[in-house]
Amino acid sequence: MEKTANYFFVGIFVSLAMLALVGFTIWLMGSGDFGPKQRYTIYFTDTVSGLVDEATVKYQGVDVGRIVGIRLAPERNDLVKVDIEVREGTPIRAGTAATIELQGITGSSYVELSTPTDDQEPPRRVAGESYPVLEGRGSELRAFLDELPELAMKLQNALGSVEQFAQEGAKMAGSIDEFSKEGTRTATAIRGLADNLKGQIGSLRTDFGKAVASIDQFSKEGAKTAESIRGLSDNLRGEIGTIKDDLGNTLASISQFSKDGARAADAIRGLADNLKDDPSQILRPAPSQRGVVIPK
């Protein structure tokens, strides 16, 4: 009888110890809050990589609940629905946004809730949903990590393009250097040609000057001769009528010749002056007097 009583007390003690251990475990895991809860459904169109059932839900950094379910929307291919359960009294409104965040260095994800301070509207209700609906946003950091391989590939391609551009630039620099050398040689040759042409034009200018002086002297002598013959014609006018007429015609011809000679001298003098101002005229053909003909 005494042994039976001892077994009874030992059983009670073990049972109480197990209940205490279970209670302590529940409290340690953060599930000791048995107060009323409220559920919401978050709509995500971004990726929800890292979210799992029972993941933490926080409001501005404070633990307020957990994820109770993740499901695909049958009516939309781009929509993921995440059901959460939070403590009653959490300030969730129509403008509350749910963002996926990373937890420390472990890489696990949780849902962070935030509400504008002036928002007092209740969460929206959507037909067919059991709980009010909130707007979800994907993790920018996780999206960046997901896109990192593609960014690395783009960076590698960009570096390859820069290297190719550098090689092409080196080739272009060599071509420019060779072009500069060829340009220097060409400039030297043109300078020599210009010096020779300058000497030839100087000689030509001297010859033109001599010709102009000769024609000018000839015009002056012709004028003097015409004056002498005109005086002789006046003396013989009364005596020989026929000879006077012939002499008059001769004088007119000589006078016209002297005028033409003077104009020719002026033209040659003008040509010499033009060649002095622009020697390249001697290398260019004279412009057509009929205008420019546009080729068809």
C-alpha positions in Angstrom: 0.0 0.0 0.0 2.9 2.3 0.8 4.6 1.6 -2.6 1.3 2.3 -4.5 1.1 5.8 -2.8 4.7 6.6 -3.7 4.1 5.7 -7.4 1.0 8.0 -7.3 3.0 11.0 -6.1 5.8 10.4 -8.5 3.4 10.3 -11.4 1.8 13.6 -10.3 5.3 15.2 -10.1 6.4 13.9 -13.5 3.1 15.2 -15.1 3.5 18.6 -13.5 7.1 18.7 -14.7 6.1 17.9 -18.3 3.4 20.5 -18.3 5.9 23.1 -16.9 8.4 22.1 -19.6 5.8 22.4 -22.4 4.6 25.8 -21.0 8.2 27.0 -20.8 8.9 25.8 -24.4 5.8 27.6 -25.7 6.8 30.8 -23.8 10.3 30.5 -25.1 9.2 30.2 -28.7 7.1 33.3 -28.4 3.8 31.6 -28.7 2.7 32.3 -25.2 0.4 35.1 -26.3 -3.0 33.4 -26.2 -5.0 36.7 -26.7 -7.4 37.3 -29.5 -6.0 37.4 -33.1 -7.0 38.9 -36.4 -6.3 37.5 -39.8 -5.5 39.4 -43.1 -4.6 38.3 -46.6 -1.7 40.1 -48.3 -1.6 40.3 -52.1 1.9 40.0 -53.6 2.6 40.4 -57.3 6.4 40.4 -56.6 8.3 37.2 -55.7 7.9 36.0 -52.2 11.1 34.0 -52.1 12.2 33.2 -48.5 8.7 33.3 -47.0 7.5 30.1 -45.3 4.6 29.1 -43.0 5.1 30.3 -39.4 7.5 33.1 -40.5 7.4 36.2 -38.3 5.1 39.2 -38.9 6.3 42.5 -37.5 4.9 45.9 -37.2 7.6 48.6 -37.4 10.1 46.0 -36.0 7.8 44.6 -33.2 6.7 41.0 -33.4 2.9 41.0 -33.8 2.1 37.7 -35.5 3.0 35.0 -37.9 2.3 33.6 -41.4 -0.4 31.0 -41.4 -0.6 30.2 -45.1 0.9 30.9 -48.6 -1.1 30.0 -51.7 -1.3 30.8 -55.4 -4.3 32.7 -56.8 -6.1 30.5 -59.3 -7.7 33.4 -61.0 -4.4 35.3 -61.7 -1.0 33.9 -62.7 1.0 36.8 -61.2 -0.7 36.9 -57.8 0.4 35.2 -54.5 -1.8 35.3 -51.4 -0.2 35.2 -48.0 -2.5 34.8 -44.9 -1.2 36.3 -41.7 -2.4 36.3 -38.1 -1.6 39.3 -35.9 -2.5 40.4 -32.4 -5.7 42.3 -32.0 -5.1 46.0 -31.7 -2.3 46.1 -34.2 -2.9 49.4 -36.2 -3.7 47.9 -39.6 -5.6 50.2 -41.9 -6.5 50.5 -45.6 -3.1 52.0 -46.5 -1.0 49.5 -44.5 1.8 48.1 -46.7 3.4 44.7 -46.2 7.0 44.4 -47.2 9.2 41.3 -47.3 12.4 41.9 -45.4 15.5 39.8 -44.6 16.3 38.7 -41.1 19.9 39.5 -40.2 22.7 37.2 -41.6 20.5 34.1 -41.5 18.8 35.0 -44.8 15.3 34.1 -43.5 12.5 36.4 -44.5 9.7 38.0 -42.6 6.8 40.4 -43.2 7.2 44.0 -42.1 3.9 46.0 -41.7 3.7 49.8 -41.8 0.8 52.2 -41.7 0.7 56.0 -42.6 0.1 58.0 -39.4 -3.0 59.8 -40.8 -4.7 56.7 -42.2 -7.8 55.8 -40.3 -9.7 53.8 -43.0 -10.4 50.1 -42.2 -8.7 47.5 -44.5 -10.5 46.7 -47.7 -12.7 43.8 -48.3 -12.5 41.8 -51.5 -15.3 39.5 -52.7 -14.4 35.9 -52.3 -11.8 36.6 -49.6 -12.4 35.5 -46.0 -10.1 38.2 -44.5 -9.4 41.9 -45.3 -6.8 42.4 -48.0 -3.5 44.3 -47.7 -1.1 45.5 -50.4 2.2 43.5 -50.5 5.6 44.6 -51.8 8.5 42.3 -52.6 11.9 42.7 -51.0 14.1 45.1 -52.9 17.2 43.5 -51.5 16.2 40.0 -52.5 15.2 41.3 -56.0 18.6 42.8 -56.2 20.3 39.5 -55.1 18.1 37.7 -57.7 19.2 40.0 -60.4 22.9 40.1 -59.3 24.0 37.3 -61.7 22.4 39.1 -64.7 24.0 42.4 -63.6 27.4 40.6 -63.3 26.9 39.3 -66.9 26.1 42.8 -68.1 29.1 44.2 -66.3 31.3 41.6 -67.9 29.9 42.4 -71.3 30.5 46.1 -70.6 34.1 45.5 -69.6 34.6 43.5 -72.8 33.2 46.4 -74.8 35.5 48.8 -73.0 38.5 46.6 -73.7 37.5 46.4 -77.4 37.0 50.2 -77.5 40.5 50.6 -76.0 42.0 48.4 -78.7 40.2 50.2 -81.4 41.3 53.5 -79.9 44.9 52.3 -79.9 44.6 51.4 -83.6 42.9 54.7 -84.4 45.7 56.5 -82.6 48.3 54.7 -84.7 46.3 55.6 -87.9 46.1 59.3 -86.8 49.8 59.3 -86.1 50.5 57.9 -89.6 48.0 60.4 -91.1 49.8 63.2 -89.3 53.2 62.1 -90.7 51.7 61.9 -94.2 50.1 65.3 -93.8 53.5 66.7 -92.8 55.1 65.3 -95.8 52.3 66.5 -98.1 52.5 70.0 -96.5 56.3 70.1 -97.2 55.7 69.1 -100.8 53.0 71.7 -101.3 55.2 74.4 -99.6 58.0 73.6 -102.1 55.6 73.7 -105.0 54.3 77.1 -103.8 57.8 78.5 -103.5 58.5 77.4 -107.1 55.2 78.8 -108.3 55.9 82.1 -106.4 59.2 82.4 -108.3 57.6 81.7 -111.6 54.8 84.2 -111.0 57.4 86.8 -109.9 59.2 86.3 -113.2 55.9 86.5 -115.1 55.0 89.7 -113.3 58.3 91.3 -114.4 57.6 90.2 -118.0 54.1 91.6 -117.8 55.5 94.9 -116.4 57.9 95.2 -119.3 55.1 94.5 -121.8 52.9 97.1 -120.2 55.6 99.7 -120.3 56.4 99.0 -124.0 52.7 99.2 -125.0 52.3 102.4 -122.9 55.3 103.9 -124.6 54.0 102.8 -128.0 50.7 104.5 -127.2 52.4 107.8 -126.3 54.5 107.7 -129.5 51.5 106.9 -131.6 49.7 109.9 -130.1 52.6 112.2 -130.9 52.8 110.9 -134.5 49.0 111.4 -134.9 49.4 115.0 -133.7 52.3 115.6 -136.1 50.3 114.2 -139.0 47.3 116.1 -138.0 49.3 119.3 -138.2 50.7 118.4 -141.6 47.2 117.6 -142.7 46.0 121.1 -141.6 48.8 122.7 -143.7 47.9 120.7 -146.8 44.1 120.9 -146.4 43.7 123.9 -148.6 45.8 122.5 -151.4 45.0 118.8 -151.7 41.4 117.8 -151.0 41.7 114.2 -152.0 44.9 113.6 -150.0 43.3 115.3 -147.0 40.4 112.8 -147.0 42.8 109.9 -147.1 45.0 111.4 -144.5 41.9 112.0 -142.3 41.0 108.3 -142.6 44.5 107.4 -141.8 44.6 109.7 -138.8 41.3 108.2 -137.6 42.7 104.8 -137.8 45.9 105.7 -136.0 43.9 107.5 -133.3 41.6 104.5 -132.9 44.7 102.3 -132.7 46.2 104.5 -130.0 43.0 104.3 -128.0 42.8 100.5 -128.4 46.5 100.3 -127.4 45.7 102.4 -124.3 42.8 100.1 -123.4 45.0 97.1 -123.9 47.7 98.5 -121.7 45.1 99.2 -119.0 43.7 95.6 -119.3 47.2 94.1 -119.1 48.0 96.3 -116.1 44.8 95.2 -114.4 45.7 91.5 -115.2 49.1 92.0 -113.7 47.5 93.6 -110.5 45.1 90.7 -110.2 47.9 88.1 -110.6 49.8 90.0 -107.9 46.8 89.8 -105.5 45.8 86.2 -106.3 48.5 84.2 -108.2 46.3 81.1 -108.2 44.2 82.6 -111.0 46.8 81.5 -113.5 46.1 77.8 -112.6 42.3 78.1 -112.8 40.3 78.3 -116.2 38.4 81.4 -117.0 34.7 81.2 -116.0 32.2 80.5 -118.8 30.4 83.6 -120.0 27.2 81.6 -120.6 26.7 80.7 -116.9 27.2 77.5 -114.9 25.9 74.3 -116.5 24.6 71.8 -113.9 25.4 68.3 -115.0 22.5 65.8 -115.4 
